[in-house]
């Protein structure tokens, strides 16, 4: 089986969706009364956190100095 690279932003997005789905499901079954503002704020907060995580992850995984070819930059 091919291994996939770890992507924390996708993990956060998936956990956000799982949390919202569980909350709506429990509310629909009458087992838990979900506060309205909490459900509406969870999705934007999760997506914002996911976006910040993706930006930080990309920045830390990218090399600081791009590799340049030394033969093309010297003398003409």
C-alpha positions, 0 to 999 in steps of 0.5 A: 500500500502506498504511503501518503504524506501527513497533512495536518490541515486535512486532519483538522478539516476532517475532525471539524466535519466529524464533530459537526456531523456528530453534533447534528446527528445527536441533536436530530436524535434528541440525545443532545441539544446543541446550542445554535451559535456553537454549531454555526461557529464551529465550521468557520473556526475549523476551516480558519484553523485548517488554513492557518495550519496549512500555511504554517505547514507549507512554510516549515516544509519549504526549503529556506533557500531555493537551489540554484544552479551554479553554472548558469549564474556564473559568467557569460 
